[in-house]
């Protein structure tokens, strides 16, 4: 816990410094105005995009170890030196503490912090982290990017920028285990935004985005708490997706904010590099860009799109080097003259496995692939838990039900409708996100973020009714926050592991170690998993299974790997 607090604080301020500098560059070079309503969440997320992009560039020529981290620390120091008289840190206190928080909100904040400390220091149990996240991070800690690494294990070709950021801050070069503090830091920033929104609601806030941010506080624990100890990629994808939707609501409430529009466009590009399944967030970027066009802010628009492309470039380069494809697993993006390219049939099989696993994971791949929507959808729905079925039914039923209620409600409903109407584009984006998830790979773990976001946006009339209860605002909010305190306290008690507490006071729990054994590839040996296909961090290199078609491109592991169709040729 002490490492999480200490190293986590360092990560927070390093990323924030880059975010503040980048925000200043948006104002200076794009022509965006210095509008009010600055958000720690947006600023910090921009900083994360910058730091991760720089780390991705460094990973092309350096392992993400002490030298790479030192370069980024030096960059932060140069930012401070260059901007020491330009007021970069002016208003930092207001950014960190945007409103005065009542005592009951501080109680909720304390319970949330304790919950994150408790959960984030426990042993990671995300199976995908055992299958490939941890080993992918270790490859980045040990070597510059390795050509054809996806031949060794196709999941190494998935190339999420989030794994790059985790490798950068893992402290593996110190010796011992690889720490993954970044998820807890990102989560606390998101939670602080929600808590600050509650503070605004207690004072003078009249923004529906603050009600949505309040609702995200308990729902984020429901959806994400188990992921905080892991470098898994679903976690950041959901947080960034929610951040972009909240930023879009801010644009409805402050439509002339060019700075927020530029920020959302850049974050949408960054989110693509984190997880492709959140591609519908680009619709918010298109909307933000259209607003810049209408404001004749062409300089801001081209600045945002240009920086978005810059963020994509190192991600595309890493894709190409890892797999031979600009975007894996899209076979039409292949560069077939690269000797390390993963065979196209393997890529197609991998894409099909992702699709069918999301639909019906316990059935044969070819059988599921041959099923029509009418055949697999009812089976998929019946396989969901009762709680998930209720969420999905509510998602479909809420829009027509609320439309009927508003139609019958007379003048009161007319006022609610006028309040909600400007947000309908974001509601549509959220529902399209659910549809995209459902038709691609509808494993509920992948889609919980888009489902909850759509559900909360579908409840906008309810938030508008709460907001109109001005005379009872204090009592209503106090009751809500006290309820959240009870929920958070109950979660803290349930997650508390007293048996391992003393071992976790200084350092987070080490990762799982499962049995592995030496195994043979084409012309080299590695380790293969013996349980559940999971290797975790030790030993190295380790993959779920051997493959006699995979050979080394040189004498060292860092030279990369290629596929030979006939193992003995």
Buried (B, 14 or more C-beta within 10 A) or exposed (E): BEBBEEBBEEBBBBBBBBBBBBBBBBBEEBBBEEEEEBBBBBBBBBBBBBBBBBBBBBBEEBBBBEEBBEEBEEBBEEBEEEBEEEEBBEEBEEBEEBBEBBEBBEBBBEBBBBBBBBBBBBBBEBBBBBBBBBBBBBBBBBBBBBBBBBBBBBBBBBBBBBBBBBBBBBBBBEEEBBBBBBBBBBBBBBBBBBBBBBBBBBEEBEBBBBBBBBBBBBBBBEBBBBBBBBBBBBBBBBBBBBBBBBBBBBBBBBEEBBBBBBBBBBBBBBBBBBBBBBBBBBBBBEBBBEBBEEBEBEBBBEBBBEBBEBBBEBBBBBBBBBBBBBBBBEBEBBEEEBEBBBBBEBBEBBBBBBBBBBBBEEBEBEEBBEBEEEEBBEEBEEBBEEEBEEBBEBBEEBEEEBEEEBEEBEEEBEBBBEBBEBBEBBBEBBBBBBEBBBEBBBBBBBBBBBBBBBBBBBBBBBBBBBBBEEEEBEEBBBEBBEEBBEBBBEBBEEBBBEEEEEEBEEBBBBBBEBEBEEBEBBEEEBBBBBEEBBBBBBBBBBBBEBBEBBBBBEEEBBBBBBBBEEEEE
